Amino acid sequence: MTRAEELEYRLNLLVQFGALISKETNLIKLLEIMAVQVEKILSAQKCSIFILDHQTNELWSGVASGMDNTEIRTPVGKGIAGWVAYTGDTLNIEDAYKSDKFNPEIDRITKFKTKNVLAVPLKNISGKIIGVFEVINKNNGNFNAEDEGILKLISSLAAGAVENAQLYESLYQSQLETIYRLAVTAEYRDQHDTAIHIRHITEYSSLIAQALGFDDRRIEDIKYASPLHDIGKVAISDSILLKPARLTPDEFEEMKKHTLYGAKILSNAKSHLLQVACRIAQSHHEKFDGSGYPYKLKSDQIPMEAKIVSVADVFDALCMTRVYKPSWEPDKAREYIISESGKSFDPLVVDAFDSVYDKILEIQRSVDPRSSIIPGIRKEIYKDEL
């Protein structure tokens, strides 16, 4: 490749880099894209991107070859990335093992041999350091001044995208927290194991959606909208909701209205996630054969999200003690779900449930009742729209 061809190749990669990062709002996926592109542009074996955690004054990276998605954390001021974050200076090291700033521990863990390193600070538009780019082992020779200039240019392009993704993550986390606290409001009125039930519904629904082959976005929609399936219970009177016995036919008719109340509460939402929650709240008691409520929908008339949550909800309810019934053994509840295939439940959803039953059983047996119901999302995939 001639010098002119090399420059053109790098320029094309830089243009591609800008286009790729401009439309990605998932922070972890954004960092993965950046790392791959930087490796290509600088012809290097590895790129790690560290983000500054202002609360702990540490740098973290979930994007590093050989770490099997293990998050790396390093204090600001220590190691190569820490030194760059502390000083704001570029560091170009030709022999890592001769540098007093290099920590060989990660090499020992990953079985990776670091030779040379180029690290530059990631600065936002106001010049504030928000992270560090660390590129390792140039394929031919050492990193030069041109490489430094290119990585600084990449850093300036990347900073805005990183801050945008962080802002989006914060907004999405706030929305999830609101959803979960609304769910607690509904669930807490008639059961004391609220956190466990909501956690079960989210995890079971997510597993079933995965087994059905849904894409990541749809899986996350179902997972995070599912806790609001019974939000309509807030409109049901205590005399019915808290009755320590089976309901009379008239009381049951009133209880059925929680699906309509839930849909009304969530109707006309601009949020995509709440639109999904509305469909679930309204239709999770519909049955595949048309015998459910509130509208006696059947088969394909029932939203798939509601079909999934229906199976997850019934299984978990059967496995929990209620004032009107003892808890069932999970295998007995599983048998019931399977027996209702084609009647209460969509056969496709039942098959998906059964295919991940071992994972569901593991969750059912292992969830810590003290755990928070508010999910952390740093490594989750969040939506392209709120």
WOJOQUI-V714946 format. One record per residue. N is the residue number from 1. NEAR is the number of other C-alpha atoms within 8 Angstrom. D_FIRST is the distance of its C-alpha to the first C-alpha in Angstrom with 2 decimals. Layout:
BEGIN
n=N near=NEAR d_first=D_FIRST
n=N near=NEAR d_first=D_FIRST
END
This chain:
BEGIN
n=1 near=4 d_first=0.00
n=2 near=5 d_first=3.82
n=3 near=6 d_first=6.64
n=4 near=6 d_first=8.14
n=5 near=8 d_first=5.94
n=6 near=9 d_first=6.19
n=7 near=8 d_first=9.78
n=8 near=8 d_first=10.46
n=9 near=8 d_first=9.60
n=10 near=9 d_first=11.91
n=11 near=8 d_first=14.37
n=12 near=8 d_first=14.77
n=13 near=11 d_first=15.42
n=14 near=10 d_first=17.91
n=15 near=8 d_first=19.64
n=16 near=8 d_first=19.92
n=17 near=10 d_first=21.26
n=18 near=9 d_first=23.92
n=19 near=8 d_first=24.98
n=20 near=9 d_first=25.38
n=21 near=12 d_first=27.43
n=22 near=7 d_first=29.61
n=23 near=6 d_first=31.52
n=24 near=11 d_first=32.04
n=25 near=12 d_first=35.42
n=26 near=11 d_first=35.63
n=27 near=12 d_first=34.79
n=28 near=10 d_first=33.74
n=29 near=8 d_first=31.57
n=30 near=13 d_first=30.07
n=31 near=10 d_first=29.22
n=32 near=9 d_first=27.71
n=33 near=10 d_first=25.42
n=34 near=11 d_first=24.44
n=35 near=13 d_first=23.79
n=36 near=9 d_first=21.47
n=37 near=10 d_first=19.48
n=38 near=13 d_first=19.33
n=39 near=13 d_first=18.07
n=40 near=9 d_first=15.08
n=41 near=10 d_first=14.51
n=42 near=9 d_first=14.94
n=43 near=10 d_first=13.43
n=44 near=14 d_first=16.98
n=45 near=10 d_first=19.49
n=46 near=11 d_first=22.29
n=47 near=15 d_first=23.61
n=48 near=12 d_first=27.34
n=49 near=13 d_first=28.99
n=50 near=12 d_first=32.49
n=51 near=10 d_first=35.08
n=52 near=11 d_first=38.09
n=53 near=9 d_first=41.46
n=54 near=6 d_first=43.86
n=55 near=5 d_first=46.93
n=56 near=5 d_first=46.11
n=57 near=9 d_first=43.83
n=58 near=12 d_first=41.28
n=59 near=15 d_first=37.65
n=60 near=12 d_first=37.07
n=61 near=12 d_first=34.08
n=62 near=9 d_first=34.29
n=63 near=12 d_first=30.52
n=64 near=11 d_first=29.45
n=65 near=9 d_first=28.01
n=66 near=6 d_first=30.70
n=67 near=8 d_first=33.65
n=68 near=5 d_first=34.84
n=69 near=7 d_first=35.44
n=70 near=6 d_first=37.52
n=71 near=9 d_first=37.69
n=72 near=7 d_first=36.85
n=73 near=8 d_first=39.03
n=74 near=11 d_first=38.99
n=75 near=9 d_first=41.36
n=76 near=12 d_first=40.12
n=77 near=10 d_first=40.01
n=78 near=10 d_first=39.21
n=79 near=10 d_first=35.93
n=80 near=11 d_first=32.56
n=81 near=16 d_first=32.63
n=82 near=13 d_first=36.32
n=83 near=12 d_first=35.88
n=84 near=16 d_first=33.23
n=85 near=14 d_first=35.55
n=86 near=8 d_first=38.49
n=87 near=6 d_first=37.06
n=88 near=9 d_first=34.54
n=89 near=8 d_first=32.15
n=90 near=10 d_first=28.52
n=91 near=10 d_first=28.26
n=92 near=9 d_first=25.29
n=93 near=9 d_first=26.36
n=94 near=9 d_first=24.52
n=95 near=9 d_first=27.10
n=96 near=11 d_first=28.90
n=97 near=9 d_first=31.77
n=98 near=5 d_first=32.68
n=99 near=8 d_first=33.04
n=100 near=5 d_first=36.54
n=101 near=8 d_first=35.20
n=102 near=9 d_first=33.45
n=103 near=7 d_first=35.56
n=104 near=7 d_first=34.73
n=105 near=6 d_first=37.10
n=106 near=8 d_first=34.55
n=107 near=10 d_first=32.46
n=108 near=8 d_first=35.69
n=109 near=7 d_first=36.35
n=110 near=9 d_first=32.93
n=111 near=6 d_first=32.19
n=112 near=9 d_first=28.87
n=113 near=5 d_first=27.79
n=114 near=10 d_first=26.66
n=115 near=10 d_first=24.77
n=116 near=14 d_first=23.53
n=117 near=16 d_first=24.39
n=118 near=13 d_first=23.61
n=119 near=14 d_first=26.47
n=120 near=16 d_first=27.36
n=121 near=16 d_first=30.52
n=122 near=13 d_first=30.71
n=123 near=13 d_first=33.04
n=124 near=12 d_first=34.83
n=125 near=8 d_first=35.62
n=126 near=5 d_first=38.58
n=127 near=6 d_first=36.63
n=128 near=7 d_first=38.20
n=129 near=11 d_first=36.21
n=130 near=11 d_first=36.02
n=131 near=13 d_first=33.54
n=132 near=14 d_first=30.60
n=133 near=15 d_first=26.93
n=134 near=13 d_first=26.17
n=135 near=14 d_first=22.66
n=136 near=13 d_first=22.64
n=137 near=12 d_first=20.48
n=138 near=12 d_first=16.94
n=139 near=7 d_first=14.88
n=140 near=5 d_first=13.63
n=141 near=5 d_first=16.33
n=142 near=8 d_first=18.48
n=143 near=12 d_first=18.35
n=144 near=6 d_first=18.25
n=145 near=6 d_first=19.90
n=146 near=6 d_first=17.08
n=147 near=9 d_first=17.30
n=148 near=12 d_first=21.03
n=149 near=8 d_first=20.91
n=150 near=8 d_first=18.88
n=151 near=12 d_first=21.27
n=152 near=10 d_first=24.20
n=153 near=8 d_first=23.14
n=154 near=9 d_first=22.83
n=155 near=13 d_first=26.21
n=156 near=12 d_first=27.83
n=157 near=9 d_first=26.69
n=158 near=11 d_first=27.85
n=159 near=13 d_first=31.23
n=160 near=10 d_first=32.87
n=161 near=12 d_first=31.89
n=162 near=10 d_first=33.23
n=163 near=9 d_first=36.47
n=164 near=9 d_first=36.91
n=165 near=13 d_first=36.58
n=166 near=9 d_first=39.02
n=167 near=8 d_first=41.46
n=168 near=9 d_first=41.25
n=169 near=14 d_first=41.85
n=170 near=8 d_first=44.87
n=171 near=8 d_first=46.29
n=172 near=11 d_first=45.84
n=173 near=10 d_first=47.44
n=174 near=8 d_first=50.36
n=175 near=9 d_first=50.79
n=176 near=11 d_first=50.82
n=177 near=10 d_first=53.37
n=178 near=8 d_first=55.56
n=179 near=12 d_first=55.39
n=180 near=12 d_first=56.34
n=181 near=8 d_first=59.17
n=182 near=10 d_first=60.52
n=183 near=13 d_first=60.40
n=184 near=10 d_first=62.37
n=185 near=10 d_first=64.97
n=186 near=12 d_first=65.65
n=187 near=12 d_first=65.44
n=188 near=10 d_first=67.35
n=189 near=10 d_first=70.52
n=190 near=7 d_first=71.23
n=191 near=7 d_first=69.49
n=192 near=6 d_first=68.85
n=193 near=8 d_first=65.74
n=194 near=10 d_first=63.67
n=195 near=11 d_first=60.51
n=196 near=11 d_first=60.41
n=197 near=9 d_first=61.05
n=198 near=11 d_first=58.39
n=199 near=9 d_first=55.82
n=200 near=12 d_first=56.75
n=201 near=15 d_first=56.46
n=202 near=13 d_first=52.98
n=203 near=11 d_first=51.65
n=204 near=10 d_first=53.43
n=205 near=14 d_first=52.34
n=206 near=12 d_first=48.71
n=207 near=12 d_first=48.83
n=208 near=13 d_first=50.50
n=209 near=14 d_first=47.98
n=210 near=10 d_first=45.12
n=211 near=11 d_first=46.97
n=212 near=9 d_first=47.26
n=213 near=6 d_first=43.48
n=214 near=9 d_first=43.40
n=215 near=7 d_first=40.22
n=216 near=7 d_first=39.89
n=217 near=9 d_first=41.22
n=218 near=9 d_first=44.31
n=219 near=12 d_first=45.02
n=220 near=12 d_first=45.02
n=221 near=11 d_first=47.18
n=222 near=15 d_first=49.78
n=223 near=13 d_first=49.64
n=224 near=11 d_first=50.28
n=225 near=14 d_first=52.64
n=226 near=13 d_first=54.83
n=227 near=13 d_first=56.90
n=228 near=13 d_first=58.56
n=229 near=15 d_first=60.02
n=230 near=13 d_first=63.54
n=231 near=16 d_first=63.39
n=232 near=17 d_first=66.33
n=233 near=13 d_first=68.61
n=234 near=10 d_first=69.13
n=235 near=7 d_first=71.44
n=236 near=11 d_first=73.54
n=237 near=7 d_first=76.81
n=238 near=7 d_first=77.34
n=239 near=6 d_first=80.40
n=240 near=10 d_first=78.19
n=241 near=11 d_first=74.95
n=242 near=8 d_first=76.70
n=243 near=9 d_first=79.49
n=244 near=6 d_first=80.01
n=245 near=6 d_first=80.77
n=246 near=6 d_first=79.67
n=247 near=9 d_first=79.74
n=248 near=6 d_first=82.37
n=249 near=6 d_first=81.27
n=250 near=7 d_first=81.64
n=251 near=9 d_first=79.71
n=252 near=9 d_first=76.92
n=253 near=8 d_first=76.73
n=254 near=9 d_first=76.30
n=255 near=11 d_first=73.66
n=256 near=10 d_first=71.67
n=257 near=10 d_first=71.30
n=258 near=15 d_first=68.80
n=259 near=15 d_first=66.12
n=260 near=12 d_first=67.25
n=261 near=12 d_first=67.57
n=262 near=16 d_first=64.10
n=263 near=13 d_first=62.62
n=264 near=7 d_first=64.58
n=265 near=8 d_first=63.38
n=266 near=11 d_first=59.73
n=267 near=8 d_first=60.03
n=268 near=5 d_first=58.21
n=269 near=8 d_first=55.67
n=270 near=6 d_first=52.52
n=271 near=8 d_first=50.66
n=272 near=9 d_first=48.81
n=273 near=10 d_first=49.81
n=274 near=11 d_first=53.47
n=275 near=13 d_first=53.39
n=276 near=12 d_first=52.43
n=277 near=14 d_first=55.17
n=278 near=13 d_first=57.66
n=279 near=12 d_first=57.09
n=280 near=16 d_first=57.48
n=281 near=17 d_first=60.61
n=282 near=13 d_first=62.28
n=283 near=14 d_first=61.52
n=284 near=12 d_first=61.21
n=285 near=11 d_first=64.82
n=286 near=17 d_first=64.43
n=287 near=15 d_first=64.75
n=288 near=15 d_first=62.94
n=289 near=11 d_first=66.26
n=290 near=10 d_first=67.33
n=291 near=11 d_first=69.99
n=292 near=13 d_first=68.33
n=293 near=11 d_first=68.65
n=294 near=12 d_first=68.67
n=295 near=6 d_first=67.96
n=296 near=10 d_first=68.18
n=297 near=13 d_first=64.67
n=298 near=12 d_first=63.49
n=299 near=10 d_first=60.43
n=300 near=6 d_first=57.54
n=301 near=6 d_first=59.58
n=302 near=12 d_first=58.92
n=303 near=10 d_first=55.62
n=304 near=7 d_first=53.43
n=305 near=10 d_first=53.10
n=306 near=14 d_first=56.89
n=307 near=15 d_first=57.13
n=308 near=12 d_first=54.86
n=309 near=14 d_first=56.71
n=310 near=11 d_first=60.01
n=311 near=13 d_first=59.26
n=312 near=12 d_first=57.98
n=313 near=9 d_first=60.99
n=314 near=8 d_first=63.61
n=315 near=12 d_first=62.29
n=316 near=11 d_first=62.28
n=317 near=8 d_first=65.67
n=318 near=10 d_first=67.20
n=319 near=11 d_first=65.95
n=320 near=9 d_first=67.50
n=321 near=10 d_first=71.16
n=322 near=7 d_first=72.88
n=323 near=7 d_first=76.49
n=324 near=7 d_first=77.31
n=325 near=6 d_first=75.55
n=326 near=8 d_first=74.33
n=327 near=9 d_first=70.68
n=328 near=10 d_first=69.53
n=329 near=7 d_first=67.64
n=330 near=9 d_first=63.99
n=331 near=6 d_first=64.36
n=332 near=8 d_first=67.37
n=333 near=12 d_first=65.47
n=334 near=10 d_first=62.62
n=335 near=8 d_first=65.16
n=336 near=8 d_first=66.52
n=337 near=12 d_first=63.13
n=338 near=9 d_first=62.55
n=339 near=6 d_first=66.08
n=340 near=9 d_first=65.47
n=341 near=11 d_first=62.43
n=342 near=9 d_first=63.11
n=343 near=9 d_first=66.01
n=344 near=12 d_first=65.10
n=345 near=16 d_first=61.39
n=346 near=12 d_first=58.59
n=347 near=8 d_first=58.01
n=348 near=7 d_first=54.22
n=349 near=13 d_first=54.58
n=350 near=13 d_first=57.07
n=351 near=8 d_first=54.76
n=352 near=12 d_first=51.94
n=353 near=12 d_first=54.42
n=354 near=9 d_first=55.52
n=355 near=8 d_first=52.00
n=356 near=11 d_first=51.38
n=357 near=8 d_first=54.98
n=358 near=7 d_first=54.19
n=359 near=8 d_first=51.87
n=360 near=11 d_first=54.51
n=361 near=9 d_first=57.15
n=362 near=8 d_first=55.13
n=363 near=10 d_first=54.89
n=364 near=8 d_first=58.56
n=365 near=6 d_first=59.59
n=366 near=6 d_first=57.34
n=367 near=8 d_first=57.17
n=368 near=6 d_first=58.62
n=369 near=7 d_first=61.35
n=370 near=4 d_first=60.61
n=371 near=7 d_first=57.00
n=372 near=6 d_first=56.05
n=373 near=9 d_first=55.78
n=374 near=7 d_first=53.25
n=375 near=7 d_first=49.78
n=376 near=7 d_first=46.94
n=377 near=9 d_first=43.82
n=378 near=7 d_first=41.00
n=379 near=6 d_first=39.48
n=380 near=6 d_first=40.96
n=381 near=9 d_first=39.44
n=382 near=10 d_first=41.21
n=383 near=11 d_first=41.53
n=384 near=5 d_first=39.65
n=385 near=5 d_first=43.03
n=386 near=8 d_first=46.18
END
